């Protein structure tokens, strides 16, 4: 390639780059984003409210370490965009049921954020063996009425696990008489919190020196309470049809054995995957059920079509 031709290609390339730069700069100016530009192009410190409560109990924001702990969790969960965005979408599917159970059981509605903190609305298993939305240990689950064995683990049943968690929370409140201490005891154990209270001669959570994990727990719940109650204020613009819908189901009564759940699913005109999605508490691909115990199997309503208007 001669020098003249080389200079020509160089000039053409520079021209293309300059033109492209001008185009994208103009496009950037033309793009209209919701909220203020400052919100999307600057990382700003978030305003802590003047007053705040949890389960009707005031949060002492005049104490510097309380205010700073809330500031930390509010910043973390506001700016961890992808995680909080997903949680807001998933909450639309699960909170209606959870809220109803909390209200029926007489548990303050602010506890709706506990399964969010515990599991992110996923049926997770912790390294310690805690399972489900509410992260219940096997012994605790059985103590509060759940069936847990090789074939059935009702910790994976969101409705039943929520009822069991409510029974635990009410029992804990009988002991502490304070919902904030109930939250701490859910994380650290009732005996652990009582031991710390006795050792430190203290009867309030905000004056109690606890582990970093237990300390952050209540502030994470408070941060999500603020974000969920006013998502746009924290930069989350999500339309209703972008949230995950509640999927209507009906229930079939079952009190016999099942040799193969895949065969059972196909008889209901659904896949094995769908059967396990709506009934994750079925832990094997069979059910012996020698005692003829009655179970309710959730089956998604037909047609299974999330684009249908009734889901939007």
C-alpha positions as CSV (number, residue, x, y, z in Angstrom):
1,X,0.0,0.0,0.0
2,X,1.5,3.4,-1.0
3,X,1.7,6.4,1.3
4,X,-1.0,8.4,-0.5
5,X,-3.5,5.5,-0.2
6,X,-2.6,5.0,3.5
7,X,-3.2,8.6,4.3
8,X,-6.5,8.4,2.5
9,X,-7.7,5.5,4.7
10,X,-6.4,7.2,7.8
11,X,-8.5,10.3,7.1
12,X,-11.6,8.2,6.3
13,X,-11.2,6.3,9.6
14,X,-10.8,9.5,11.6
15,X,-13.9,11.0,9.9
16,X,-16.0,8.0,10.7
17,X,-14.9,8.0,14.4
18,X,-15.6,11.8,14.7
19,X,-19.0,11.4,13.1
20,X,-19.9,8.4,15.3
21,X,-18.8,10.3,18.4
22,X,-21.1,13.2,17.5
23,X,-24.0,10.9,16.7
24,X,-23.8,9.0,20.1
25,X,-23.3,12.3,22.0
26,X,-26.5,13.6,20.4
27,X,-28.3,10.3,21.1
28,X,-27.3,10.5,24.7
29,X,-28.8,14.0,25.0
30,X,-32.0,12.8,23.3
31,X,-32.5,9.8,25.6
32,X,-35.2,10.6,28.2
33,X,-34.7,8.8,31.5
34,X,-37.2,8.7,34.3
35,X,-36.3,10.7,37.4
36,X,-33.6,13.4,37.4
37,X,-30.4,13.2,35.4
38,X,-28.5,13.7,38.7
39,X,-30.0,10.5,40.0
40,X,-28.7,8.5,37.1
41,X,-25.3,10.1,36.6
42,X,-24.2,10.8,40.1
43,X,-23.7,8.6,43.2
44,X,-25.4,10.6,46.0
45,X,-25.7,10.1,49.7
46,X,-29.3,9.2,50.7
47,X,-31.3,11.2,53.1
48,X,-32.2,9.4,56.3
49,X,-35.8,10.2,57.4
50,X,-36.3,12.2,60.5
51,X,-38.5,9.5,62.0
52,X,-38.9,5.8,61.4
53,X,-40.5,2.9,63.2
54,X,-40.5,-0.9,63.0
55,X,-43.6,-2.8,63.9
56,X,-44.9,0.3,65.7
57,X,-41.7,0.7,67.7
58,X,-39.7,3.9,67.1
59,X,-36.2,3.6,65.8
60,X,-33.8,5.9,67.8
61,X,-32.3,7.8,64.9
62,X,-30.9,10.4,67.3
63,X,-28.2,7.8,68.3
64,X,-25.3,8.2,65.9
65,X,-24.5,4.5,65.4
66,X,-28.2,3.7,64.7
67,X,-28.3,6.4,62.0
68,X,-25.0,5.3,60.5
69,X,-26.0,1.7,60.4
70,X,-29.2,2.5,58.6
71,X,-27.3,4.8,56.2
72,X,-25.0,1.8,55.4
73,X,-27.8,-0.6,54.6
74,X,-29.9,2.0,52.7
75,X,-26.9,2.8,50.5
76,X,-25.9,-0.8,49.9
77,X,-29.4,-1.9,48.9
78,X,-30.2,1.2,46.9
79,X,-27.1,1.0,44.8
80,X,-27.0,-2.8,44.5
81,X,-29.4,-2.2,41.6
82,X,-29.7,-5.6,40.0
83,X,-30.4,-7.4,43.3
84,X,-33.0,-4.9,44.6
85,X,-34.7,-4.6,41.2
86,X,-35.2,-8.4,41.2
87,X,-36.5,-8.4,44.7
88,X,-39.1,-5.8,43.9
89,X,-40.3,-7.9,41.0
90,X,-40.4,-11.1,42.9
91,X,-42.1,-9.5,45.9
92,X,-45.1,-8.9,43.7
93,X,-45.7,-12.6,43.5
94,X,-45.1,-13.6,47.1
95,X,-46.0,-10.7,49.4
96,X,-49.8,-10.9,48.8
97,X,-49.8,-14.4,50.4
98,X,-47.2,-13.6,53.1
99,X,-49.0,-10.3,54.1
100,X,-52.3,-12.1,54.4
101,X,-50.9,-14.8,56.7
102,X,-49.0,-12.2,58.8
103,X,-52.3,-10.2,59.3
104,X,-54.3,-13.3,60.1
105,X,-51.7,-14.4,62.7
106,X,-51.4,-11.0,64.3
107,X,-47.8,-10.4,63.3
108,X,-46.9,-6.8,62.3
109,X,-46.8,-6.2,58.6
110,X,-43.1,-5.1,58.7
111,X,-42.1,-8.7,59.1
112,X,-42.9,-9.1,55.4
113,X,-39.3,-8.1,54.9
114,X,-37.9,-11.0,56.9
115,X,-38.1,-13.7,54.2
116,X,-36.7,-11.1,51.8
117,X,-33.6,-10.7,54.1
118,X,-33.4,-14.4,54.9
119,X,-33.6,-15.9,51.4
120,X,-34.5,-13.2,48.8
121,X,-37.8,-15.1,48.2
122,X,-35.9,-18.2,47.2
123,X,-36.0,-21.7,48.6
124,X,-32.4,-21.6,49.6
125,X,-30.4,-24.0,51.8
126,X,-27.9,-22.4,54.2
127,X,-24.5,-24.0,55.2
128,X,-26.1,-24.7,58.6
129,X,-29.0,-26.6,57.0
130,X,-31.7,-23.8,57.3
131,X,-34.2,-24.2,54.5
132,X,-36.7,-22.2,52.6
133,X,-38.0,-18.6,52.4
134,X,-37.8,-18.3,56.2
135,X,-34.6,-20.4,56.6
136,X,-36.0,-22.8,59.2
137,X,-33.8,-25.4,60.8
138,X,-35.1,-28.9,60.9
139,X,-35.7,-29.0,64.6
140,X,-37.4,-25.6,64.7
141,X,-39.6,-26.6,61.7
142,X,-40.8,-29.8,63.4
143,X,-41.3,-28.0,66.7
144,X,-43.7,-25.6,65.0
145,X,-45.7,-28.2,63.1
146,X,-44.0,-28.8,59.8
147,X,-43.3,-32.3,58.3
148,X,-39.6,-32.8,57.5
149,X,-38.3,-36.1,56.2
150,X,-36.7,-37.6,53.1
151,X,-39.9,-37.4,50.9
152,X,-41.6,-34.3,52.3
153,X,-40.0,-31.1,53.6
154,X,-42.6,-28.5,54.3
155,X,-40.0,-25.8,54.9
156,X,-40.1,-25.5,51.1
157,X,-43.9,-24.9,51.2
158,X,-44.1,-21.1,51.4
159,X,-47.6,-21.0,52.9
160,X,-46.9,-23.5,55.6
161,X,-43.4,-22.2,56.4
162,X,-44.9,-18.7,56.8
163,X,-47.5,-20.0,59.3
164,X,-44.8,-21.8,61.2
165,X,-42.6,-18.7,61.3
166,X,-45.5,-16.7,62.6
167,X,-45.9,-19.2,65.5
168,X,-42.2,-18.9,66.2
169,X,-42.4,-15.1,66.2
170,X,-45.4,-15.0,68.5
171,X,-43.7,-17.3,70.9
172,X,-40.6,-15.1,70.8
173,X,-42.7,-12.0,71.5
174,X,-44.2,-13.6,74.6
175,X,-40.6,-13.9,75.9
176,X,-39.3,-10.5,74.9
177,X,-42.3,-8.2,74.6
178,X,-40.5,-6.2,71.9
179,X,-40.6,-6.8,68.2
180,X,-37.1,-5.5,67.5
181,X,-35.6,-8.0,70.0
182,X,-37.8,-10.7,68.3
183,X,-36.0,-9.8,65.0
184,X,-32.6,-10.1,66.7
185,X,-33.5,-13.5,68.3
186,X,-34.6,-14.8,64.9
187,X,-31.1,-14.3,63.7
188,X,-29.1,-15.1,66.8
189,X,-31.5,-17.4,68.7
190,X,-33.6,-16.6,71.7
191,X,-31.1,-18.1,74.2
192,X,-28.3,-16.1,72.6
193,X,-30.1,-12.8,72.9
194,X,-31.2,-13.5,76.4
195,X,-27.6,-14.4,77.4
196,X,-26.3,-11.1,75.9
197,X,-29.0,-9.1,77.7
198,X,-28.2,-10.6,81.0
199,X,-24.4,-10.2,80.5
200,X,-24.7,-6.5,79.4
201,X,-27.5,-5.6,81.8
202,X,-29.6,-4.3,78.9
203,X,-33.2,-4.8,77.8
204,X,-33.3,-2.9,74.4
205,X,-31.9,-4.0,71.1
206,X,-30.4,-0.7,70.1
207,X,-28.3,-0.6,73.3
208,X,-27.2,-4.2,72.9
209,X,-23.8,-5.2,71.6
210,X,-24.4,-8.1,69.2
211,X,-22.5,-9.6,66.3
212,X,-22.2,-7.7,63.0
213,X,-24.6,-10.1,61.3
214,X,-27.3,-9.7,63.9
215,X,-26.8,-6.0,64.1
216,X,-27.2,-5.5,60.3
217,X,-30.3,-7.7,60.2
218,X,-32.8,-5.1,61.5
219,X,-31.2,-2.3,59.5
220,X,-31.5,-4.3,56.3
221,X,-35.2,-4.8,57.1
222,X,-35.6,-1.1,57.7
223,X,-33.7,-0.2,54.5
224,X,-36.0,-2.4,52.4
225,X,-39.0,-1.0,54.2
226,X,-38.0,2.5,53.0
227,X,-37.2,1.4,49.5
228,X,-40.4,-0.7,49.0
229,X,-42.6,2.0,50.4
230,X,-41.2,4.6,48.0
231,X,-39.2,2.8,45.2
232,X,-39.1,5.8,42.8
233,X,-37.6,7.9,45.5
234,X,-34.6,5.5,45.4
235,X,-34.4,5.3,41.6
236,X,-36.5,2.1,41.0
237,X,-39.0,2.7,38.2
238,X,-40.8,-0.6,37.6
239,X,-44.2,-0.7,35.8
240,X,-46.8,-3.2,37.1
241,X,-46.5,-5.4,34.1
242,X,-42.8,-5.8,34.6
243,X,-43.3,-7.3,38.1
244,X,-43.6,-11.1,38.4
245,X,-47.3,-12.0,38.5
246,X,-49.1,-14.1,41.0
247,X,-49.8,-17.3,39.1
248,X,-53.3,-18.8,39.8
249,X,-53.4,-22.4,41.0
250,X,-55.9,-24.9,42.1
251,X,-55.4,-27.7,44.5
252,X,-55.9,-31.5,44.2
253,X,-56.4,-33.6,47.4
254,X,-54.1,-36.6,47.5
255,X,-54.0,-39.3,50.2
256,X,-52.5,-42.2,48.4
257,X,-49.0,-43.3,47.2
258,X,-47.4,-42.0,44.0
259,X,-45.0,-44.2,42.2
260,X,-43.7,-41.5,39.9
261,X,-44.4,-37.8,40.2
262,X,-43.5,-37.3,36.5
263,X,-46.4,-39.6,35.5
264,X,-48.7,-37.7,37.9
265,X,-47.7,-34.4,36.4
266,X,-48.4,-35.6,32.8
267,X,-51.8,-36.7,33.9
268,X,-52.5,-33.1,35.0
269,X,-51.2,-31.9,31.6
270,X,-48.2,-30.1,33.1
271,X,-44.5,-30.9,33.1
272,X,-42.6,-32.4,36.0
273,X,-40.7,-29.1,36.2
274,X,-43.9,-27.2,36.8
275,X,-45.2,-29.7,39.3
276,X,-41.9,-29.2,41.3
277,X,-42.0,-25.4,40.9
278,X,-45.4,-25.2,42.6
279,X,-44.7,-28.0,45.0
280,X,-41.0,-27.8,45.9
281,X,-41.7,-29.5,49.2
282,X,-42.0,-32.8,47.3
283,X,-38.4,-33.9,47.7
284,X,-38.3,-37.3,45.9
285,X,-39.9,-38.4,42.6
286,X,-42.2,-40.7,44.5
287,X,-44.4,-40.7,47.6
288,X,-44.9,-43.8,49.7
289,X,-47.5,-42.3,52.1
290,X,-48.2,-45.5,54.0
291,X,-50.2,-43.6,56.6
292,X,-52.6,-42.3,53.9
293,X,-52.0,-38.7,55.0
294,X,-53.8,-36.0,53.0
295,X,-51.7,-33.6,50.9
296,X,-52.8,-30.6,48.8
297,X,-51.0,-30.5,45.4
298,X,-50.8,-27.1,43.7
299,X,-51.5,-27.2,40.0
300,X,-51.2,-24.1,37.8
301,X,-54.5,-23.1,36.2
302,X,-54.8,-23.7,32.4
303,X,-54.1,-22.2,30.0
304,X,-50.6,-21.5,31.5
305,X,-50.0,-18.2,29.6
306,X,-48.2,-15.3,31.2
307,X,-48.9,-13.0,28.3
308,X,-52.6,-13.2,28.8
309,X,-54.3,-10.0,29.9
310,X,-55.4,-11.4,33.2
311,X,-51.7,-11.6,34.3
312,X,-50.8,-8.0,33.3
